[in-house]
Structures are given as C-alpha cells and as structure tokens.
Amino acid sequence: MSSQPMDADVYAGLQQSARDHLWMHFTRMSSYDRADVPVIVRGEGPYVYDAHGKRYLDALAGLFVNQLGHGRTELAEAAAKQASQLAYFPLWSYAHPNAIELADRLAGYAPGSLNKVFFTSGGGEAVETAWKLAKSYFKHTGKPYKHKVISRAIAYHGTTQGALSITGLPDLKKEFEPLVPSTFRAPNTNFYRAPEHGDDLEAFGRWAADQIAVAIENEGADTVAAVFLEPVQNSGGCFPPPPGYLQRVREICDEYDVLMVSDEVICAFGRLGHMFAGERYGYEPDIITCAKGLTSGYAPLGAMIASDRLAEPFQHGTNMFAHGYTFGGHPVATAVALANLDIFESEGINKHVRANEGAFRATLEKLLDLPIVGDVRGDGYFYGIELVKDKATKETFDDEESEKLLRGFLSKALFESGLYCRADDRGDPVVQLSPPLICDQQHFDEMEQKLRAVLQKAWSML
Ligand SMILES: Cc1ncc(COP(=O)(O)O)c(C=O)c1O
C-alpha cells in the first residue's frame, strides 16, 4: 500500500529547489507558496507513490499517456539497449531501423491508405505537422488558397502557436493573440448540452456534422484545407461521436475537398480498445495525429500518419516537405514504442479494454445517484463526469463556484483521497478519468468509492 518515505532533508531540499527553479506547466505557482509541491517518485502497475511513500491510483494514466502501467522493465530495457547501441541519429535524409520498423507497423495498424508516417516528439508537433502538410499539399496540387482549418468548440489540440490556434478554448489563447490566423470553430458533440435535437442522438450528430459544412461554406471551400477533430473530444469532458457523425464529417470533407484530420493524441493506442479510432467507429480520415500512448510514456514520441494521396506530391523530383524536428522519431523513443506495441499484442491489451469497458462504465454510472453528478460519458477507458448544481435543470456552477469547487476543493481532496485524476473546467466542470489500460474491476471500484466520498463532501459544502 505504501513505500519508503524520502529522507526528510532531501525532501526539504527538493521542495525549496522546486519553488526556486521549477516552472511547472499550466500551474498557478502561487498554489505552492504555502503548500508542498506534490513529488511523485515511483510507479508500479496503475499506482504511483509520492515522496512520503503514499500510494495513489493513477486514474489519468499520467496525462492520458501510461497505457501499460508503471514499472514495465521490458520498456526500460528496450530504451537502455537502444541508447547503448545508437543513442541518436536524425531522420533528416537518414534513417535507423527502429524508425523504419515502427513506421511500417503504424501504417499496418492505421486504416486504409494511411501509409506514410512522419515522426515528431509529441502531440502538438504532430498537429502542427498535419496543418503544414495540408497547406503544402494543396499548394502542390493547384489549390493554393486552401489553408484554413475548422476545429470544434472547447477542443484542445496543443500549445504551439499553430496547434493553439486550432484549439477551441478562448481563455487559453487570449494571452497569446494574435495567433496563426485562419482557424474557425464548429460545434462539438456534447449531447448532454445539445442546443438542437436534445432528444435524438442521431439527429443531433447529423446537425453537429452539418455545422462543419456550414463553417466551410461560410469561409469558402476553396480556402479551407482541413477539419481537425478528436474521435472522442477530451476537453469539456469526453464527448463521444454520435452514430453516423464521423461518417457524415467524412462525406462533407469529400464533398468540399477538405482534409479530415483525426487528432488521436489521446484516443489512439488502446484508449478506445483499438490501435486507432477508425476501427472502432468505422471511418477513414486523411491524417491521424498521435503521441502519448505510443510509448506508454516511457519516452516522448508523436507521429502524423498521412494517406498515400497526401504524400504523393512529395515523392518526385526536387519536391520535399520542408519540415522536421531534431528529436522526431528518436532511436530510443522508437525502440520503446516497438516494445510497447509488442506488449499490446502479447498481452491482448485492446481486447482487455473492450472486454472491461462495459464494467468500467457501469461502475462509474453508479455515481449518477449523487445529486452533483449530471452526466457520465465516454467510451473505452476514457470518461468524463460532469458536475452540476441542479440535476433536473442541468444548471452548472458559475465561475466563482467552479473556482471554489474545482480548484479550492475537488482537485486537492481527490488527490488526498489517493486518487490522481483531473477536475477541469475548460468547458463545464468535469472530472476526467483515463486510467492505465491494465486496470480491471478492483480499480474501477476504487475510483468509484473514492469519487463518491469526495463528491458527497463537495455537495455538502455547497
Ligand atoms: C487531442 C490532443 N491533441 C494534441 C495535444 C498536444 O500534445 P502534446 O502535449 O504532446 O504536445 C494533446 C495533449 O493533451 C491532446 O489531447
């Protein structure tokens, strides 16, 4: 249940250095003026341990990353072996065996004609790469004005300036404006708060997809290069695609010659019980962006996987896609990815997710008896729990209440209870769950019990 606590002096030194020097990401640094920075030192299976030796269930897989759980020595050994053999070489006009083998393997998993793999160091870079490819492709094929992107409200696609421009979260963007121009928003698939067809999921999906066509028409199809969407949108708290939605988006993209980019930075590699989401929902995008679970987080790696058609203009004469990253397709990261995918196969990880996702859903749905739980939604091992002030009217919390509830209480209380997950209010307030894919009923129960206790307390404090 616990592990050895860190020496008190070492711990005090780390706290001081963290305050003095470590700039944490998306972190209000002042939160740690009077509180300790949580220091996680070790992981084993779906659990992590802090410097005091306290155990937490890692119900967010780090950051939607750790598919196989912590402490997998096979992955650590694959990294060590590769680092001793060839630590680094770029993919700029050269190759190494791991990158070649992994590209071949990803092309095999990806749907249809998505056969060309461009490696990056992470998800945001994959999104940048996809937009740049879309622009460049149309320039090479006689449609030079096609450059704009349609994406969906509240969607997160990364923090680099292009990916942030595609992101649909105004509060995240405003300090960095002006961003890359030419991105436009369409509705997401939040059925719980459907502005139209709230009683008919399929009709709602059709409407939401058709709004993408409206956005394309409004901008002029000859200026729009791509639509970026996640199969299940994370931000806002897990919006799965209604039946027929992704197929309708595909039709619209074909009709207007706009590329469909499936941002699977979270959804790929087992999160939805398949390597890629196309297999689950039956659609074929033009581009997939992926990262995170590709290595289960044992090394940083991302990829953009493009169709043969998009790569074609770059296969001849002096043409090239003038784009790259020093660490894209790093030998150690690709070695880890290969070992990770080997384990997916040998341990039947996707099958395990498909066999257990119903139990995960059913366990989380028990929480619907709490007055604060408005909706439980998601697919695979990827869920959002929306919190409401009034279940009957679906009334949500105002900014002040949300601040008090999520930041002031929930995030801390959940962590103190031994559950690492995320309380988020980038849309309406939600708790996000995305556990390692090795989890089973005992872990689902642990999540439900800890959430129940903390959410009951939150409700009593309102
Ligand atoms: C859908 C999606 N796209 C892109 C990104 C950006 O990935 P990264 O943080 O690796 O740059 C994320 C990160 O969470 C994401 O969820």
The ligand as a Gaussian input file, in Angstrom:
#p B3LYP/6-31G(d) Opt

LIG

0 1
 C       -6.104000      15.910000     -28.631000
 C       -4.759000      16.474000     -28.316000
 N       -4.011000      16.987000     -29.303000
 C       -2.782000      17.493000     -29.076000
 C       -2.254000      17.517000     -27.799000
 C       -0.885000      18.098000     -27.573000
 O        0.014000      17.103000     -27.252000
 P        1.423000      17.451000     -26.561000
 O        1.121000      17.934000     -25.171000
 O        2.163000      16.145000     -26.594000
 O        2.069000      18.486000     -27.416000
 C       -2.991000      16.987000     -26.742000
 C       -2.434000      16.984000     -25.381000
 O       -3.084000      16.636000     -24.422000
 C       -4.276000      16.466000     -26.993000
 O       -5.025000      15.962000     -26.013000

